[in-house]
Amino acid sequence: MGMYCDQCQESVKGTGCITRGVCGKSDVTAKLQDTLVYALEGVALCAEASGNKLDPDHGRFLSQALFITVTNTNFDDDAIVDKIFEALALRDELRSQLTDTLPYDAVNWLGESKEDFVRKAETAGIRALSHNDDLRALKSLALYGLKGLAAYADHAEVLGYVDHAIYDFYVTALAALAKDLDGDHLTALVMETGSIAVKAMALLDKANTETYGNPVVTTVKTGVGSRPGILISGHDLKDMDELLKQTEGSGVDVYTHCEMLPAHYYPAFQKYSHCIGNYGSSWWSQDKEFESFNGPILMTTNCIVPVRESYRNRMFTTGNAGYEGVQHISGGENGSVKDFSALVELAKTCQPPVELENGEIVGGFAHNQVVALADKVVDAVKSGAIKRFVVMAGCDGRHKSRQYYTDVAEALSEETVILTAGCAKYRYNKLQLGDIGGIPRVLDAGQCNDSYSLAVIALKLKEVFGLDDINDLPISYDIAWYEQKAVAVLLALLSLGVKGIRLGPTLPEFLTPAVVSVLVDKFDIKPIGTVQDDVLAMMAGQ
């Protein structure tokens, strides 16, 4: 089989990438990622046979291995091959500990030798999950949600927070991908993926807030200073913490990019005067913005676009991120500290950033901050000053169709408040939309990693208003998706009973009409329409 990848919203012509990914990955990288998932399924079959028991190190490995297959995370083939061999070694270790032999079909599927594995892995990939299109669609939905929740779990694990229920589910879900299950069993697996995604997001929220404090309302500058700087992108707050510590007093400033913007909202980072502000906008603009920044760039997680030669020698990756030919900063395992001195020394030889804009962004409206404003919000709703909340969270992307979200934000009435998290915010977070009695009309809860806050806010409002059903709240959901973390968030919302979600710019192409029909019937999921029609419908509670 050649390359086939349909896991992101921007895949070619909406039918899947077959020669090279729109994200920039080659067919070789795509096949290696499929092979890694195939190897993880083998690990899961052996672990399942031993009672689903994985020690924390094995569980952490599964989080990392799944995370590097998330779109725009790792383009380094050698790093992926290393993970494949780690998976095979773990599979064989678990297999050797079994008192009973694996069922014949599992042994046959895994392959008795490395040669068998290589031969079977050549047909690995999403199209090999099932010969039935609808069953393959359900497996795809579960797999992509699994990848997304693994990314959230990994961020929590970096800070020392784990949940063994997540590790047990890795085994259940990955083993299920290797089996011939019917639609009912796979539908149940998809819903369980959403429930575990809630656990993963709650765990990450706990890890971040207990480590760095609850986010507070903060005004972030978008201009630049006169000193050289380091730009940090991605999502990993621990890397941000270490970078700020190692640059303090060095004469080098630190700027955030894209999904690292919300780091400014955490009290632990506000003590650093050399943490200047946010530079640039969404992830897909990074090639031009990284060029103009002039200094070193640290990419901590996913959202890498193909690297230009103009800044390749001053770009660094770390953690699960990787890009062939780009310097990688290792470390951080077992309490060790990553050494960012190479970035600091390089920065000292660079010119200050070229200014792209000079303004301010207000954010920090995570659940703790919004709950503190609950009385004010309730009064505004009761008085009619706030007529509707619209959750416009999720991902940004390159397609012109995403202008829809900017147009919706501008078209919503002055009595609406937008709740957001994720890079989708860059479609409207710099608009001058004003406030309602001191409550900003755009409440930014943070990264896609902070999407849990939006669920907590909704559940808290349900409690405050004394409602029995979360869907009785004056809240509409107009969500933009791009990759697997967004799939995990969608499934999490569904598991919480949220209905009536608009999803765009397009519905996931890996879903068949039959599976879409089930989601529509059970959860009233709908594609986005025209701006005018959708705004009118949302204001009417439809």
C-alpha positions as CSV (number, residue, x, y, z in Angstrom):
1,M,0.0,0.0,0.0
2,G,1.1,3.6,-0.7
3,M,0.7,6.5,1.7
4,Y,-2.8,7.3,2.8
5,C,-3.5,9.8,5.6
6,D,-6.9,11.3,6.3
7,Q,-6.4,12.4,10.0
8,C,-6.3,16.1,9.6
9,Q,-8.9,18.6,8.3
10,E,-6.7,19.9,5.5
11,S,-5.8,16.6,3.7
12,V,-5.7,16.8,-0.1
13,K,-9.1,17.5,-1.7
14,G,-10.8,16.2,1.4
15,T,-10.1,12.7,0.4
16,G,-6.7,11.9,2.1
17,C,-3.1,12.5,1.2
18,I,-1.6,9.8,-1.0
19,T,1.8,11.0,-2.0
20,R,2.9,13.7,0.4
21,G,1.1,15.2,3.4
22,V,-0.3,18.7,3.3
23,C,1.4,19.0,6.7
24,G,4.8,18.3,4.9
25,K,5.4,14.7,5.9
26,S,6.8,12.4,3.3
27,D,5.3,9.0,2.4
28,V,8.1,7.3,4.3
29,T,7.3,9.3,7.5
30,A,3.6,8.5,7.1
31,K,4.3,4.8,6.7
32,L,6.7,4.8,9.7
33,Q,4.0,6.4,11.8
34,D,1.5,3.8,10.7
35,T,4.1,1.1,11.5
36,L,4.6,2.5,15.0
37,V,0.8,2.4,15.7
38,Y,0.8,-1.2,14.3
39,A,3.6,-2.1,16.7
40,L,1.7,-0.5,19.6
41,E,-1.3,-2.7,18.8
42,G,1.0,-5.7,19.3
43,V,2.1,-4.3,22.7
44,A,-1.6,-3.9,23.6
45,L,-2.5,-7.5,22.6
46,C,0.2,-8.9,24.8
47,A,-0.6,-6.5,27.7
48,E,-4.3,-7.4,27.4
49,A,-3.4,-11.1,27.7
50,S,-1.6,-10.4,30.9
51,G,-4.6,-8.5,32.4
52,N,-4.1,-5.0,31.0
53,K,-1.4,-4.3,33.5
54,L,1.3,-1.8,32.5
55,D,3.8,-0.2,34.8
56,P,4.0,3.6,34.7
57,D,7.1,3.6,32.5
58,H,5.3,1.5,29.9
59,G,2.2,3.7,30.1
60,R,4.4,6.8,29.6
61,F,6.0,5.2,26.6
62,L,2.6,4.6,25.0
63,S,1.7,8.3,25.6
64,Q,4.9,9.4,23.9
65,A,4.7,7.0,21.0
66,L,1.1,7.9,20.2
67,F,1.9,11.6,20.6
68,I,4.7,11.6,18.0
69,T,2.1,10.4,15.4
70,V,-0.1,13.4,15.9
71,T,-0.1,15.8,12.9
72,N,2.8,18.2,12.7
73,T,4.6,16.8,15.7
74,N,7.5,14.7,14.5
75,F,9.0,14.6,11.0
76,D,12.3,12.8,12.1
77,D,12.3,9.3,10.6
78,D,15.1,8.1,12.8
79,A,13.2,9.1,16.0
80,I,10.1,7.2,14.8
81,V,12.2,4.1,13.9
82,D,13.7,4.2,17.4
83,K,10.2,4.2,18.9
84,I,9.2,1.3,16.7
85,F,12.1,-0.8,18.0
86,E,11.2,0.2,21.6
87,A,7.6,-0.9,20.9
88,L,8.8,-4.3,19.6
89,A,11.1,-4.8,22.6
90,L,8.3,-4.0,25.0
91,R,5.9,-6.3,23.0
92,D,8.4,-9.2,23.3
93,E,9.1,-8.5,27.0
94,L,5.3,-8.7,27.8
95,R,4.9,-11.7,25.6
96,S,7.7,-13.6,27.4
97,Q,5.9,-13.1,30.7
98,L,2.7,-14.7,29.7
99,T,1.9,-18.0,31.4
100,D,-0.6,-18.9,28.6
101,T,0.1,-18.5,24.9
102,L,-1.6,-15.9,22.9
103,P,-4.6,-17.0,20.8
104,Y,-3.5,-18.2,17.4
105,D,-5.1,-15.3,15.6
106,A,-3.2,-12.8,17.7
107,V,0.1,-14.6,17.2
108,N,-0.5,-14.8,13.5
109,W,-1.4,-11.1,13.4
110,L,1.7,-10.0,15.3
111,G,4.2,-12.2,13.4
112,E,6.6,-14.6,15.0
113,S,9.7,-12.9,13.7
114,K,11.0,-9.4,12.8
115,E,10.7,-10.5,9.2
116,D,7.1,-11.4,9.7
117,F,6.5,-8.1,11.4
118,V,8.1,-6.1,8.6
119,R,6.0,-7.9,6.0
120,K,2.8,-7.4,7.9
121,A,3.6,-3.8,8.8
122,E,3.9,-3.0,5.1
123,T,0.1,-3.1,5.0
124,A,-0.3,-1.2,8.2
125,G,-2.3,2.0,8.0
126,I,-5.8,3.2,8.5
127,R,-7.1,1.4,5.4
128,A,-6.0,-1.9,7.0
129,L,-8.2,-1.4,10.1
130,S,-11.2,-3.0,8.4
131,H,-12.5,-4.0,5.0
132,N,-15.9,-2.4,6.0
133,D,-16.0,1.3,5.5
134,D,-18.3,2.1,8.5
135,L,-16.3,-0.1,10.9
136,R,-13.1,1.5,9.7
137,A,-14.6,4.9,10.3
138,L,-15.4,4.1,13.9
139,K,-11.9,2.7,14.4
140,S,-10.5,5.8,12.9
141,L,-12.5,8.0,15.2
142,A,-11.3,6.0,18.2
143,L,-7.7,5.9,17.1
144,Y,-7.5,9.7,16.4
145,G,-9.2,10.5,19.7
146,L,-6.7,8.1,21.4
147,K,-3.8,10.0,19.9
148,G,-5.2,13.3,21.0
149,L,-5.8,12.2,24.6
150,A,-2.3,10.7,24.7
151,A,-0.9,14.1,23.9
152,Y,-2.8,15.6,26.9
153,A,-1.7,12.7,29.1
154,D,1.9,13.2,28.1
155,H,1.9,16.9,29.1
156,A,0.6,15.9,32.5
157,E,3.2,13.1,32.8
158,V,6.0,15.6,32.2
159,L,4.9,17.4,35.4
160,G,4.6,14.1,37.3
161,Y,0.9,13.5,37.1
162,V,-0.4,10.2,35.9
163,D,-3.8,8.3,35.9
164,H,-3.5,4.5,35.5
165,A,-7.0,4.4,34.0
166,I,-5.6,6.2,31.0
167,Y,-2.9,3.5,30.6
168,D,-5.4,0.7,30.9
169,F,-7.5,2.3,28.2
170,Y,-4.5,2.5,25.9
171,V,-4.4,-1.3,26.1
172,T,-8.1,-1.7,25.5
173,A,-8.3,0.7,22.6
174,L,-5.2,-0.4,20.8
175,A,-6.0,-4.0,21.1
176,A,-9.5,-3.3,19.8
177,L,-8.0,-1.9,16.6
178,A,-6.5,-5.3,15.9
179,K,-9.8,-7.2,16.3
180,D,-12.9,-7.7,14.2
181,L,-15.5,-6.0,16.3
182,D,-19.0,-5.0,15.3
183,G,-20.4,-1.6,15.1
184,D,-22.0,-1.6,18.6
185,H,-18.7,-2.5,20.3
186,L,-16.8,0.1,18.3
187,T,-19.4,2.8,19.0
188,A,-19.0,2.0,22.7
189,L,-15.2,2.3,22.3
190,V,-15.6,5.7,20.7
191,M,-17.7,6.9,23.6
192,E,-15.3,5.5,26.1
193,T,-12.5,7.4,24.3
194,G,-14.4,10.6,25.0
195,S,-14.8,9.7,28.7
196,I,-11.1,9.0,29.0
197,A,-10.3,12.2,27.1
198,V,-12.2,14.1,29.9
199,K,-10.0,12.3,32.5
200,A,-6.8,13.2,30.5
201,M,-7.8,16.9,30.2
202,A,-8.8,17.1,33.9
203,L,-5.5,15.6,34.8
204,L,-3.6,18.1,32.7
205,D,-5.6,21.0,34.2
206,K,-4.7,19.8,37.6
207,A,-1.0,19.4,36.7
208,N,-0.7,22.9,35.2
209,T,-2.7,24.7,37.9
210,E,-1.0,23.0,40.9
211,T,2.4,23.6,39.3
212,Y,2.1,27.1,38.0
213,G,-1.1,28.5,39.7
214,N,-4.5,29.2,38.3
215,P,-4.5,31.5,35.3
216,V,-5.5,35.1,35.9
217,V,-6.8,37.8,33.6
218,T,-3.7,39.2,31.9
219,T,-2.9,41.8,29.3
220,V,-0.1,40.5,26.9
221,K,1.9,42.8,24.7
222,T,2.4,42.0,21.0
223,G,5.3,44.4,20.4
224,V,9.0,43.8,20.7
225,G,11.9,45.0,22.8
226,S,15.4,46.1,21.8
227,R,17.3,43.0,23.0
228,P,17.8,39.7,21.2
229,G,15.2,37.1,22.0
230,I,14.2,33.4,22.0
231,L,10.8,32.4,20.6
232,I,9.1,29.4,22.2
233,S,6.2,27.7,20.4
234,G,4.2,24.5,20.9
235,H,2.4,23.7,24.2
236,D,4.8,22.5,26.9
237,L,4.7,24.7,30.0
238,K,7.6,22.9,31.7
239,D,9.9,23.8,28.8
240,M,8.7,27.4,29.1
241,D,9.5,27.3,32.8
242,E,13.0,26.0,32.3
243,L,13.7,28.4,29.4
244,L,12.8,31.4,31.6
245,K,14.9,30.2,34.4
246,Q,18.0,29.7,32.2
247,T,17.6,33.0,30.4
248,E,17.1,35.1,33.5
249,G,19.9,37.8,33.7
250,S,21.3,36.7,30.4
251,G,20.3,39.8,28.4
252,V,18.1,37.6,26.2
253,D,14.3,38.1,26.2
254,V,11.7,35.3,25.7
255,Y,8.6,35.6,23.5
256,T,5.8,33.2,23.1
257,H,4.3,32.1,19.8
258,C,0.9,30.7,18.9
259,E,-0.3,28.2,21.6
260,M,2.3,29.3,24.1
261,L,0.5,32.7,24.4
262,P,-1.5,31.4,27.4
263,A,1.7,30.8,29.4
264,H,1.5,34.5,30.2
265,Y,-1.7,33.9,32.1
266,Y,0.0,31.7,34.8
267,P,1.2,33.5,37.9
268,A,4.5,31.5,38.0
269,F,5.6,33.0,34.7
270,Q,4.6,36.6,35.5
271,K,7.6,37.2,37.8
272,Y,10.0,37.1,34.8
273,S,10.5,40.6,33.5
274,H,12.3,39.3,30.4
275,C,9.2,37.4,29.3
276,I,8.2,40.2,26.9
277,G,5.1,39.1,25.2
278,N,3.6,37.2,22.3
279,Y,5.1,37.3,18.8
280,G,3.1,36.5,15.7
281,S,-0.1,34.6,15.3
282,S,-1.3,31.1,14.4
283,W,0.9,28.1,13.8
284,W,0.5,28.1,10.0
285,S,2.1,31.5,9.7
286,Q,5.3,30.4,11.5
287,D,7.5,30.1,8.5
288,K,7.3,33.8,7.8
289,E,7.2,34.8,11.4
290,F,10.1,32.6,12.4
291,E,12.1,34.3,9.6
292,S,11.4,37.8,10.9
293,F,12.0,36.9,14.5
294,N,15.8,36.7,13.9
295,G,16.6,34.8,17.0
296,P,16.5,31.1,18.0
297,I,13.1,29.2,18.0
298,L,12.3,26.4,20.4
299,M,9.5,24.1,19.2
300,T,8.2,22.1,22.2
301,T,5.4,20.0,20.7
302,N,3.2,19.7,17.6
303,C,2.4,22.4,15.1
304,I,5.7,22.4,13.1
305,V,5.4,23.4,9.5
306,P,8.1,22.6,6.9
307,V,11.2,24.4,8.0
308,R,12.8,27.0,5.7
309,E,16.5,27.1,5.2
310,S,16.5,30.7,6.3
311,Y,16.0,29.8,9.9
312,R,16.8,26.1,10.0
313,N,20.2,26.7,11.8
314,R,18.5,28.6,14.6
315,M,15.5,26.3,15.2
316,F,15.5,23.7,17.9
317,T,13.0,20.9,18.8
318,T,12.6,19.2,22.2
319,G,10.4,16.5,23.8
320,N,8.2,14.6,21.3
321,A,8.8,17.2,18.6
322,G,11.3,16.5,15.8
323,Y,12.3,17.5,12.4
324,E,15.1,16.0,10.2
325,G,18.1,18.3,10.2
326,V,17.0,20.4,13.1
327,Q,18.9,20.4,16.4
328,H,17.1,18.4,19.1
329,I,17.4,19.2,22.8
330,S,17.0,16.0,24.8
331,G,16.7,15.5,28.5
332,G,14.0,16.1,31.0
333,E,13.6,12.4,31.9
334,N,13.7,11.2,35.5
335,G,14.0,14.7,37.0
336,S,16.8,15.8,34.8
337,V,16.9,19.4,33.5
338,K,17.1,20.2,29.8
339,D,20.1,22.3,28.8
340,F,19.0,25.3,26.7
341,S,22.4,27.1,26.8
342,A,22.9,26.6,23.1
343,L,19.8,28.7,22.4
344,V,21.0,31.4,24.9
345,E,24.4,31.7,23.3
346,L,23.1,31.7,19.8
347,A,20.5,34.4,20.7
348,K,23.3,36.7,21.9
349,T,24.7,36.7,18.4
350,C,21.3,37.6,16.8
351,Q,19.5,40.8,16.0
352,P,16.4,41.7,18.0
353,P,13.1,40.6,16.4
354,V,11.5,42.6,13.6
355,E,8.3,44.1,15.0
356,L,5.1,42.6,13.4
357,E,2.5,44.6,15.4
358,N,2.3,46.6,18.6
359,G,-0.8,46.0,20.6
360,E,-2.3,44.0,23.4
361,I,-4.2,40.7,23.9
362,V,-6.3,40.0,27.0
363,G,-6.7,36.4,28.2
364,G,-6.6,34.2,31.3
365,F,-10.3,33.3,31.5
366,A,-9.8,29.7,32.6
367,H,-12.5,28.1,34.8
368,N,-11.2,29.3,38.1
369,Q,-11.2,32.9,36.9
370,V,-14.6,32.7,35.3
371,V,-16.1,31.0,38.3
372,A,-14.8,33.9,40.4
373,L,-16.9,36.1,38.1
374,A,-20.0,33.8,38.2
375,D,-22.2,36.3,40.1
376,K,-21.4,39.0,37.6
377,V,-22.0,36.7,34.7
378,V,-25.3,35.4,36.1
379,D,-26.6,38.9,36.7
380,A,-25.7,39.9,33.1
381,V,-27.6,36.9,31.8
382,K,-30.6,37.6,34.0
383,S,-30.7,41.2,33.0
384,G,-30.5,40.3,29.3
385,A,-27.1,42.0,28.9
386,I,-25.7,38.6,27.9
387,K,-28.1,36.7,25.7
388,R,-25.9,33.9,24.5
389,F,-22.5,32.3,25.0
390,V,-20.8,30.8,21.9
391,V,-18.0,28.4,22.3
392,M,-15.7,29.0,19.3
393,A,-12.8,26.9,20.4
394,G,-10.5,24.4,18.6
395,C,-7.9,24.7,15.8
396,D,-6.8,27.2,13.2
397,G,-5.6,26.4,9.8
398,R,-4.6,27.7,6.4
399,H,-7.8,27.2,4.4
400,K,-9.6,30.4,3.4
401,S,-12.8,28.8,4.6
402,R,-11.7,29.5,8.2
403,Q,-12.5,33.1,7.6
404,Y,-15.9,31.9,8.6
405,Y,-15.0,32.1,12.2
406,T,-13.8,35.7,12.0
407,D,-17.0,36.6,10.2
408,V,-19.1,34.9,12.8
409,A,-17.3,36.7,15.7
410,E,-18.0,40.0,13.9
411,A,-21.6,39.1,13.1
412,L,-22.6,38.0,16.6
413,S,-24.7,40.6,18.4
414,E,-23.2,42.8,21.1
415,E,-25.1,40.7,23.7
416,T,-23.0,37.5,23.0
417,V,-19.8,36.3,24.7
418,I,-17.4,34.1,22.9
419,L,-15.7,31.3,25.0
420,T,-12.5,30.1,23.4
421,A,-9.5,27.9,23.8
422,G,-6.9,26.7,21.2
423,C,-5.3,28.4,18.3
424,A,-8.8,29.1,16.7
425,K,-8.7,32.2,18.8
426,Y,-6.3,33.8,16.4
427,R,-9.2,34.3,14.0
428,Y,-10.8,36.8,16.3
429,N,-8.8,37.5,19.5
430,K,-7.4,40.7,18.1
431,L,-10.7,42.2,17.0
432,Q,-12.1,45.1,19.0
433,L,-15.3,43.5,20.1
434,G,-15.7,45.4,23.4
435,D,-17.2,44.1,26.6
436,I,-20.5,43.7,28.4
437,G,-20.5,45.5,31.7
438,G,-16.8,44.9,32.1
439,I,-16.9,41.3,30.9
440,P,-14.8,41.0,27.7
441,R,-16.8,39.6,24.7
442,V,-13.9,37.1,24.1
443,L,-13.0,35.0,27.1
444,D,-9.8,33.1,26.2
445,A,-9.3,30.1,28.5
446,G,-5.9,29.2,26.9
447,Q,-4.4,26.5,24.8
448,C,-6.2,23.6,23.2
449,N,-4.7,21.9,26.3
450,D,-7.0,24.1,28.4
451,S,-10.2,23.0,26.6
452,Y,-11.3,21.3,29.8
453,S,-11.9,24.8,31.3
454,L,-14.8,25.3,28.8
455,A,-16.5,22.1,30.0
456,V,-16.0,23.1,33.6
457,I,-17.4,26.6,32.9
458,A,-20.5,25.1,31.2
459,L,-21.1,22.6,34.1
460,K,-20.7,25.4,36.7
461,L,-23.2,27.6,34.9
462,K,-25.6,24.7,34.7
463,E,-25.2,24.4,38.5
464,V,-25.6,28.1,39.1
465,F,-28.8,28.3,37.0
466,G,-30.2,25.2,38.6
467,L,-30.6,23.3,35.3
468,D,-30.9,19.5,34.9
469,D,-29.4,19.4,31.4
470,I,-26.3,21.1,30.1
471,N,-28.1,21.6,26.8
472,D,-30.6,24.0,28.5
473,L,-27.9,26.6,29.0
474,P,-27.8,29.6,26.6
475,I,-24.6,28.2,25.0
476,S,-24.0,27.3,21.4
477,Y,-20.9,25.3,20.1
478,D,-19.3,26.4,16.8
479,I,-16.1,24.4,16.8
480,A,-13.1,24.4,14.4
481,W,-11.1,21.2,14.1
482,Y,-7.8,20.4,12.5
483,E,-6.1,17.4,14.1
484,Q,-6.3,14.6,16.7
485,K,-6.4,16.6,19.8
486,A,-9.4,18.4,18.5
487,V,-11.0,14.9,17.9
488,A,-10.4,14.1,21.5
489,V,-12.0,17.3,22.6
490,L,-15.0,16.7,20.4
491,L,-15.5,13.1,21.8
492,A,-15.0,14.5,25.4
493,L,-17.9,17.0,24.8
494,L,-20.1,14.2,23.4
495,S,-19.3,12.1,26.5
496,L,-20.5,14.9,28.7
497,G,-23.8,15.0,26.8
498,V,-23.3,18.2,24.8
499,K,-25.5,18.3,21.7
500,G,-26.0,20.6,18.8
501,I,-22.3,21.1,18.0
502,R,-21.5,22.8,14.7
503,L,-18.2,21.4,13.3
504,G,-16.1,22.9,10.6
505,P,-14.8,24.0,8.2
506,T,-15.6,20.5,7.0
507,L,-16.8,17.3,8.7
508,P,-14.0,14.8,9.2
509,E,-13.5,12.9,6.0
510,F,-12.7,9.7,7.7
511,L,-16.4,9.5,8.8
512,T,-18.8,7.6,6.5
513,P,-22.3,8.9,5.8
514,A,-23.6,6.1,8.1
515,V,-21.4,7.1,11.0
516,V,-22.2,10.8,10.5
517,S,-25.9,9.9,10.5
518,V,-25.5,8.2,13.9
519,L,-23.7,11.3,15.3
520,V,-26.4,13.5,13.9
521,D,-29.3,11.4,15.3
522,K,-27.7,10.9,18.8
523,F,-25.9,14.3,19.3
524,D,-27.3,16.6,16.6
525,I,-23.8,17.3,15.2
526,K,-24.1,19.5,12.2
527,P,-21.7,21.0,9.6
528,I,-21.3,24.8,9.6
529,G,-23.4,26.7,7.1
530,T,-23.4,30.3,6.1
531,V,-22.4,32.9,8.6
532,Q,-25.8,34.7,8.5
533,D,-27.8,31.5,8.9
534,D,-25.6,30.0,11.6
535,V,-25.6,33.2,13.7
536,L,-29.4,33.5,13.5
537,A,-29.8,29.8,14.4
538,M,-27.4,30.0,17.4
539,M,-29.1,33.1,18.7
540,A,-32.4,31.2,18.5
541,G,-30.8,28.3,20.5
542,Q,-30.7,26.0,17.5
